[in-house]
Amino acid sequence: AADCKATPQAPLQVHAYEPQTFILRQNPCTTFEANFLYLLIGSDRALLIDSGAVTDAQEMPLSKTILELLPDKNQKKLPLLVAHTHRHMDHRAGDPQFASLPSVEIMPIDLEGVKAFFGFANWPNGIAHLDLGGRTVDVIPTPGHNETHVAFYDSRTGILFSGDFLMPGRLLIEDAVAYHESTLRVVDFLKTHPLTHILGAHIELNNAG
């Protein structure tokens, strides 16, 4: 909106890609980062990829929205794993909204914690796997933008969730050698996996929109 105050909008858009896959976007009127977040639901647990750029639950009702989207299992909400493509604050500022909720696990943000969490023995080589119950998500190390960066591949939909590794915007690179190696790693992975979409964490607009 040209004038956000004159055009009130919901702070969080929710799009059902299919019944167990949700794309959430933080409204540019709420945060200039305008992050995309992704919720993948299996039969045993769900995965939230990134928690976005806003901590305040009143300003950005992320945890409330996610809980409403989660199905019940055994008269409780399905367990939730909150993971990050990388540790930059605009991808994890919403974590505190989930900290006190039952059956929620939040991924560490330091590199050693990331390695241990996913079980990488030879980072950045190898592929880790998250079993959500009838749905496997592969985790591909993609350092370069940040040393902790990973991409997620969902076998159910054929979507690669690329975070800030690849998106329609400026690609900010901390380590060019690592970034190049990550690119080769992803290309090699996708040679043997069907790909429907690559969904990043932002869309950047120029002054003309």
N, C-alpha and C positions, 0 to 999 in steps of 0.2 A: 504494500500500500504506500502511496506517496505520503500519506499522513496517517500513521498508525493510531493516533489518539482519536482521529475522526472516523476511523474504520475499525472498530473493535473486532478482534478475531480470537478464536481459541488458541491457547499457547502451544497446543500439541495436536498435530494432525495424525489420524490413524487410518491406514489403508490396509484392508485384508487382501493380500496378494492371492492367497488361497486360505482355506479354513484354519490351517495350522501355521501360517506364515504371515506376520504383520510387519509392515513398514511404518515407522513413526517418524514424523519430522517436527523438529522444534521450530516454531514460527519465527521468521526473520524479524517480526515486530517485537519478539520477546528476547531474542539473542541474535546478534549479527552472524554468529557461527552457523546458525540454521542447520544444525546437525541432523543427519539421518541415523536412526537407531533401528535395530531389527530384533524381533521376537520370534524365535523358532520353538515350536511346541512338539514334544514327543509324547509317548505314552507314559513315561516314567518321570520325566522332568522337562523343564523348559530352559532355553538359553536366551539371555538378553545380550546382544552385542552392542556394547557402549552404553553409558548412562547419560551422555550429553553434557551440555555446558552450563546448566543452571542447577544450583543446589537447593534453593528455596522451593519447598513443596507447594506453597501458596501461589508462587509465580509460575511454577512448572509442575503440574500434578502427575509426575512420571510414575511413581510407585503406585498411586491410586489407580491410574489407567492400566498399568501392567497387571495388577491384581484382578481388575475387572475382566481382563482378557484371558487370564489363566483359568483353565477348567478345574473342576473339583476332582479329587481322587481320594477315596476312603474318607469322605466328608471333610476333607481339608483341601486347601489350594495345592496345586501341583508344585513340587519343589522347584526352585528357580536358581539358576546359575547366572550371576552377573559377571560377564567377561568384558575385556577391552581389546580393541585392535592395538592400542598402545597407551602409554601412560600420560600423554599430554592432558592437561586439566580439562580441556573442553570435551574430552571423551570419558571422563570419570567423575565430573563434578556432582552428578546425581547419586553417586554411591551412598552418601549418608542417608538418603531417603529409605534405603533398603536395610540399613545396618541393624535395626532392632526387630526386623520382621522374622517370624519363624520360617524354617525350611528354606532360607536364602543363603547362598554361599557367594562371597564376593572375591574375585580373583585378586591376588597381590599385584603390586604395580612395579616392583623392582625386578631386574632381569633374572636374578637367581630364583626369585619367587615365581616368575612366569615359567621358567624352565621346569621347576619342580612341580608346579601346578599341572602342567600338561604332560609331564613325564618325558621331556626331551633329554636324551642322554648325550647327544652330540650336536647341540645347537651350533649353527642354524640349519644343520642338515637333519633329514628325517621328517616324517609327517606324524603328528599326534592325532588321536581320534577321540571325540566326545560322543558317548553313547547316550542318547536322550530317550531311548526306548522305542524301537522300531524306526529310528531315524539317527543316522550317523553323520556327524559334522567333522570334517577333516580340518586340522589346524596346520597352516603352512607358515614357517618362519619367513618374515619379509622385512628384516631390518634394513635401514637406509634412511628413511624419514625419521625414524627413532630406533634406538637399539632394541627396544622391546616389541617392535611391531610384528603382528601376525595377521594373516588373512584367513578367513573361514570359508570353507567350501561345503555346501549343503547338497548331499546326494539326492535328497527328495525332490528338490526343485531344479538342481543344476546351476544354482546361483553361486557366484564367488562374491563374498562380502570383503571388499578390498580396503576399507578404512581410508587412510590418507596415502596409502601406497599407490593407488591409481584412482583418479577421479577427474571429472571435467572442471579443472581449475588449476591453479599453480601447484606444482609438485615441489614441495620444500624438502631438500635433501641434506641430511647431516653428514652422511658417509656415502660418497658416490660409488666407491668400490663395492660396498655391501649392498647398495641399492641395485647395482647391475647384476650382482650374483643372485639377489632375490628375484629379479625379473626372469632370469634364466630358470630359476627353480620353479617359479609359477608356470612358465611356458611349458616346461618339461612335465609338470603335474597335469596340466590341462590337455596334453597330447593323449592321455588315456582316460579322460573324464569328460562327459558331455557338459557343454556350457550353454546356458540359456541367457544369462545376464551377468554383467559385472556391476555391482552396486557399491559405490563409495560412500564416504561419510559426509560429504558436502557437495554443493553445487555453487560455484562462484559466478556472480553476475557482473557484467561491466556497467558503466554508467547509463548505457542505453537499455539496460534490463535484459 
